[in-house]
Amino acid sequence: DSSNNLITDYKVREVIDAAEVANYDVAITGNTANGFTITNTNNEKITIDVKKNWENTPASKKTAINVEILKNNIVVDTIELNSTNSFQVQKSLPKYNDDGSVAVYTIHEQNEADNKVSIGGNPYTVTYAINGNTATITNKNAETVNIKVVKSYTHTPVDKKFGTSVEILGNNTVLDTEALNAANSFTLEKVYPKYDSK
């Protein structure tokens, strides 16, 4: 009887040296009627170290932020950087695009626009740097203090008023030396950072 010799279950298997497929996932799809497809997908990864630096920011204002990881300008992941992870996270990501080209990764702090962001109601400037596989976001506190100095005279004729120099100090460190004189109506206004770089 020929039906006893009928093969009804055909499958295929890729036979290859294990070393050659060490960085590949193998998928076999299809059937006897339509044919089989063997797909080898490269699974090599790169590790990207994402860091957050804070400048001119006291510890109490260093809050958690969300960072988008983009692959070829498309968001593929979102991570949180916070004090618990010391504002640093490593991510293992695919090394290649579907077409075999090397993937290009960038980062973007959520809610940042035109290199500015507001965190806890406070303004920050945002800069990005990528060095090898390390991507760093730096937020610099942009809060400012307006300092106004007016030199006044009492019971002094106009021809007896004299100019002078004033030092503007922050935490006992000279930040500026400025003139107060008739040319600036003995008035000076300047804007300084609210926090130092420590």
Secondary structure as the mmCIF struct_conf table of DSSP 4:
data_model
#
loop_
_struct_conf.conf_type_id
_struct_conf.id
_struct_conf.beg_label_comp_id
_struct_conf.beg_label_asym_id
_struct_conf.beg_label_seq_id
_struct_conf.end_label_comp_id
_struct_conf.end_label_asym_id
_struct_conf.end_label_seq_id
HELX_RH_3T_P HELX_RH_3T_P1 SER A 2 ASN A 5
TURN_TY1_P TURN_TY1_P1 ALA A 18 ASN A 23
STRN STRN1 TYR A 24 ASN A 31
TURN_TY1_P TURN_TY1_P2 THR A 32 ASN A 34
STRN STRN2 GLY A 35 ASN A 42
STRN STRN3 LYS A 45 GLU A 55
BEND BEND1 ASN A 56 ASN A 56
HELX_RH_3T_P HELX_RH_3T_P2 ALA A 59 LYS A 61
STRN STRN4 ILE A 65 LYS A 71
TURN_TY1_P TURN_TY1_P3 ASN A 72 ASN A 73
STRN STRN5 ILE A 74 LEU A 81
TURN_TY1_P TURN_TY1_P4 SER A 83 PHE A 87
STRN STRN6 GLN A 88 PRO A 94
BEND BEND2 LYS A 95 LYS A 95
STRN STRN7 TYR A 96 TYR A 96
TURN_TY1_P TURN_TY1_P5 ASP A 98 ASP A 99
BEND BEND3 GLY A 100 SER A 101
STRN STRN8 VAL A 102 VAL A 102
HELX_LH_PP_P HELX_LH_PP_P1 ALA A 103 ALA A 103
STRN STRN9 TYR A 105 GLU A 109
TURN_TY1_P TURN_TY1_P6 GLN A 110 ASN A 111
STRN STRN10 ALA A 113 ALA A 113
TURN_TY1_P TURN_TY1_P7 ASP A 114 ASN A 115
STRN STRN11 LYS A 116 ILE A 119
TURN_TY1_P TURN_TY1_P8 GLY A 120 GLY A 121
STRN STRN12 ASN A 122 ASN A 131
TURN_TY1_P TURN_TY1_P9 GLY A 132 ASN A 133
STRN STRN13 THR A 134 ASN A 141
STRN STRN14 THR A 144 VAL A 150
BEND BEND4 THR A 154 HIS A 155
HELX_RH_3T_P HELX_RH_3T_P3 VAL A 158 LYS A 160
STRN STRN15 THR A 164 GLY A 170
TURN_TY1_P TURN_TY1_P10 ASN A 171 ASN A 172
STRN STRN16 THR A 173 LEU A 180
BEND BEND5 ASN A 181 ASN A 181
HELX_RH_3T_P HELX_RH_3T_P4 ALA A 182 ASN A 184
TURN_TY1_P TURN_TY1_P11 SER A 185 PHE A 186
STRN STRN17 THR A 187 PRO A 193
BEND BEND6 LYS A 194 TYR A 195
#
